[in-house]
Amino acid sequence: MIDVLYFAWVRERVGLPKERVETEAETVAQLVEELRGREERYALAFSDLSALRVAVDQELTDFDAPLAGAREVAFFPPMTGG
């Protein structure tokens, strides 16, 4: 089981701030594919990965990052400075 957190418009599209997910995924990208296959709202949220950033256990990473031993994955739009 892994905690999946959604922030900003990702949360709005999925309709949840977080959930516990049972997954066989070995990478973030594989987890995204599993989520996309659940329902249309996930497919919409993950339709353009270039518009998303990901963190595994609160460390920014890439979509090819391994999930072995991970407890948490967070998806959010890129941060803008100001």
C-alpha positions in Angstrom: 0.0 0.0 0.0 1.1 3.5 -0.8 -0.3 6.9 0.0 -1.0 9.0 -3.1 -1.5 12.7 -2.6 -3.1 15.1 -5.1 -2.6 18.9 -5.0 -4.2 21.9 -6.7 -6.0 21.1 -10.0 -4.9 17.5 -9.8 -7.0 17.1 -6.6 -9.9 18.9 -8.2 -9.9 16.5 -11.2 -9.5 13.4 -9.1 -11.9 14.6 -6.5 -9.7 13.5 -3.5 -6.9 15.0 -1.6 -5.3 11.6 -0.9 -5.9 7.9 -1.0 -4.2 4.6 -0.1 -3.5 2.6 -3.2 -2.7 -1.1 -3.5 -0.3 -1.2 -6.4 2.0 -3.6 -8.2 3.8 -0.7 -9.9 7.6 -0.6 -9.8 7.9 3.0 -11.0 5.9 6.2 -10.7 5.1 5.9 -14.4 3.6 2.5 -13.9 1.5 3.8 -11.0 0.2 6.6 -13.2 -0.8 4.0 -15.8 -2.7 2.0 -13.1 -4.5 5.2 -11.9 -5.3 6.2 -15.5 -7.0 2.9 -16.0 -9.3 3.3 -13.0 -11.8 5.9 -14.1 -12.1 8.8 -16.6 -11.3 11.4 -13.8 -7.9 9.9 -13.3 -7.3 9.7 -17.1 -8.1 13.4 -17.3 -5.9 14.3 -14.3 -2.9 12.4 -15.8 -3.5 13.2 -19.5 -0.5 15.5 -19.8 2.4 14.4 -17.6 4.5 17.4 -18.8 2.0 19.6 -16.7 2.8 17.6 -13.6 5.5 17.2 -11.0 6.0 14.3 -8.7 7.6 13.7 -5.3 8.3 10.3 -3.7 8.5 10.4 0.1 8.7 14.3 -0.2 11.6 14.3 -2.6 11.1 15.7 -6.1 11.8 13.1 -8.7 11.0 11.9 -12.2 8.2 9.6 -13.5 10.8 6.8 -14.0 11.6 6.9 -10.3 11.4 3.5 -8.5 8.7 2.9 -5.9 10.4 0.2 -3.9 10.1 1.0 -0.3 8.2 4.3 -0.9 5.4 5.2 1.5 4.1 8.3 -0.3 3.7 9.7 -3.9 2.5 13.2 -4.4 1.3 14.8 -7.7 1.1 18.5 -8.2 1.5 21.2 -10.9 4.8 23.0 -11.3 5.4 25.7 -8.8 5.7 29.2 -10.0 7.9 31.8 -8.3 6.8 35.2 -7.4 
